[in-house]
C-alpha cells in the first residue's frame, strides 16, 4: 500500500570554529596526511554552508545541525585538569597537547556519524528513531554523543513522532559509527523499506578482520541499533565490509558505497561475499515489490586507492522532485583522471545516475570528510516535517544570517598550536551562543546551562 508522501531531508553539520588538522583519526588517510597543517575554519564553514544552500535551491529538503561546544572543557576536567577555564587549557597544552587536540576537534561537522536514523515506515511503533553513535573507537569522537542527543532533541522534539535513544555502551565490542555504515532502500521514501547495515567485524563471531587499520563498526552494534529501532528481520540486511579495503583507508562504508531508493552505487571490492549481499537485498526488496539495481564500479576502471583519494563514493545520491538521480561529488573527483573519466562515461552507460554535480569542500576533504560525511539523512512524512524545529530549514534568510554569523565569529587561520589560545574558547562560545538564537535551539550547550 502506498504510504503518505515523504521526503528525504539532509541535515548537514555546520563546521565549528575550532576546525583544525590535528591528524586524530588513525585509518583515515586524508586526516593523517594533513596532520599539523594550517586550517581555515571560516572557509570550511562557508564551503559547507554553500553546499546546503545549493541543494536547498535545487528543491531538496535541507536542514542544519549545530556544531558542538569545543574545546570541551568537560573532557579536560574529567581527565584531571583544574582551575578556571583558561588555566585548564594552558595546563593541558603544556602537559597533554594530544588531549587538548581531542577536546578541540570539530569532527561533529561530519554528521553522517551523528546517529543512525530509521523512518517511521520501517519501525514497529511508527515513529522516526534516532540512535546517536557512540564512536567508541576514537577519543575525540567518543565524547560527542551526549551533546549530539541534546541537539537532536532540540530539533526533533515531538516525542509522539520522534524517538531519540541513548548511544550504545561505549565499548569496542559495540562500536557504532552511525549512518556512515547504514543506508536504506525503498521504492518511494514513504514506503516500507529495507535497511542495510554494514559492519567491519564481529566482536564475538568468526570471520575475516582488517590487519592494518581498526574496524570501527561491529555486527553486534548494528544488530543492537536495529533492535532498538524495532526493525523486522525480513527488512534488514547485515553485510561485512571487505577487510582489505579497510586496510586501504576505507574507514567507513560511505567511503566505498552509497545508496538511494532502489540504487546501490559501490566499488566491486566493497563487501565480503558481494554478490550474496546483492542477492539478499534483491530478495528482501522484491518481497516489498521494490526493484533493486547495483551499480558496481570495477577495480580496472577506478581502484580502491582512487576511490579513497577522490572520495568518489563519499558522495550524495539524491532523487530530485522530477525523479532524476543526482550524484553530488567533491572537486577531487574531477582532479583524478580515472575517476573523472568514469564519471564522464555515466551518461553513455545508461546508469540510474542522471547528473553529476561537483562541490568544493576542500577544507573538509583535507580532514577526511566529503559530501556524504557532512550530512545526516532523515526520511520524514509531511506531518513529521512540520514537527521539526522550523528554524533549522535552509532558505535564503537563514543562509544570509549564517553567512554573516561566520564572518563575525570565525578565524581564517588555525594551526594546531593555536588550540592553546584561551581566546579561542571565548570566541567559540560567543559564536555558539548566538547560533542557538538563530536556530531557536534553546540552551543546548553546557556553558549556557
Helices and strands as residue ranges (DSSP letters): E 6-13, H 29-33, H 41-57, E 61-65, H 73-78, H 85-95, H 97-104, G 107-109, G 111-113, E 115-118, E 128-132, H 139-142, H 145-155, E 162-165, G 172-174, G 178-181, E 182-185, E 194-199, H 219-228, G 233-235, E 236-240, H 243-246, G 253-255, E 257-260, E 263-267, H 274-286, E 293-297, H 304-310, E 316-319, E 325-330, H 332-335, H 337-349, E 355-359, H 362-365, E 375-381, H 382-387, G 390-392, H 396-409, G 416-420, H 422-439, G 446-448
